[in-house]
């Protein structure tokens, strides 16, 4: 059974940093495309960053240059390093796994806002950035 467990959220001041982790289990981690998403109250879920099994990545324009997605296949863990945080980054952050699409399709779809292939989701970790 696929399980994704996020951690690392918290409250920081504007300009601060956080590193989110997503521990995966129940499948061959390195074979899936992985993504981070976020949802703020009253807003739609949006893609933040994704990384495919070939190492290709995609970032939302709003986080480019500030966030970095990475993974440690030996630890079955996905990371999101967030720096220069802004109040508008406040949201619940989720990691998800895409079993449907393979390179280059997953990143291509993700960059266009198509997330239908992500069919495994974690429970989320809250990030709050104060000004």
C-alpha positions in Angstrom: 0.0 0.0 0.0 1.4 3.4 -1.1 1.9 5.8 1.8 3.2 9.3 1.7 3.9 11.2 4.9 4.9 14.9 4.9 6.8 16.7 7.6 8.8 19.8 8.2 6.1 22.4 8.1 5.9 25.2 10.6 5.6 28.9 11.3 8.4 31.3 10.0 8.8 34.9 9.4 9.0 36.4 6.0 12.4 35.7 4.4 12.9 32.5 6.4 13.4 29.0 5.2 11.9 25.6 5.7 12.6 22.1 4.3 9.7 19.8 3.8 10.1 16.1 3.6 7.9 13.4 2.2 8.6 9.8 3.2 7.3 7.3 0.8 6.6 3.6 1.3 4.8 0.7 -0.3 6.2 1.0 -3.8 9.4 1.4 -5.9 9.9 5.0 -5.1 12.4 5.9 -7.9 10.0 4.8 -10.6 7.4 7.5 -10.0 7.1 11.1 -10.8 6.7 13.1 -7.5 5.2 16.5 -6.9 4.6 19.1 -4.3 1.3 20.9 -4.2 -0.2 23.5 -1.9 -3.6 24.9 -1.0 -4.4 28.0 0.9 -7.8 28.6 2.5 -10.3 29.7 -0.1 -8.0 29.0 -3.0 -7.6 26.2 -5.5 -4.8 23.6 -5.1 -1.8 24.6 -7.1 1.3 22.7 -8.2 4.6 24.0 -6.6 7.3 21.7 -8.0 7.7 18.2 -9.5 10.5 15.9 -10.2 10.4 12.8 -12.4 12.4 9.6 -12.3 14.8 10.9 -14.9 15.6 14.0 -12.7 13.7 16.5 -14.8 11.9 19.1 -12.8 9.2 21.7 -13.0 8.5 24.7 -10.8 5.6 27.1 -10.5 6.6 30.6 -11.6 5.9 32.0 -8.2 8.5 29.8 -6.5 11.3 29.7 -9.1 14.6 30.7 -7.7 13.3 30.3 -4.1 12.2 26.6 -3.8 14.2 23.5 -4.8 12.8 20.0 -5.2 15.0 17.0 -4.6 14.9 13.4 -3.7 17.0 10.8 -1.9 16.1 7.5 -3.6 18.1 5.5 -1.0 15.8 7.0 1.7 12.6 7.0 -0.4 12.2 10.6 0.5 11.2 13.7 -1.4 12.2 17.2 -0.3 11.2 20.7 -0.9 13.7 23.3 0.3 12.0 26.6 0.6 13.9 29.9 1.0 13.0 33.6 1.0 9.5 32.6 2.1 6.7 35.1 1.7 3.3 35.4 3.4 1.7 34.3 0.2 3.5 30.9 0.5 1.2 30.2 3.5 -0.7 27.0 2.7 -1.1 23.4 3.4 1.6 21.6 1.4 1.0 18.1 0.1 3.3 15.6 -1.7 1.9 13.3 -4.3 3.0 10.4 -6.5 2.2 10.0 -10.2 2.0 6.3 -11.2 0.3 7.1 -14.5 2.8 9.0 -16.6 6.5 8.4 -17.4 9.2 10.8 -18.6 8.7 13.2 -20.2 4.9 13.2 -19.9 4.6 13.8 -16.2 6.7 17.0 -16.1 5.1 18.2 -19.4 1.6 17.8 -18.0 2.6 19.2 -14.6 4.1 22.4 -16.1 0.7 22.9 -17.9 -1.3 22.4 -14.7 -2.5 18.9 -15.5 -2.3 16.8 -12.4 -4.6 13.9 -13.1 -1.8 11.4 -13.0 -1.1 12.1 -9.3 -3.1 9.4 -7.6 -1.4 9.0 -4.3 -1.4 11.9 -1.8 -0.1 12.6 1.7 -2.0 14.2 4.5 -0.3 17.5 4.2 1.9 19.7 6.4 1.1 23.3 7.2 3.3 26.2 6.4 2.6 29.7 7.8 4.7 32.7 6.9 4.2 35.9 8.8 5.2 39.4 7.6 
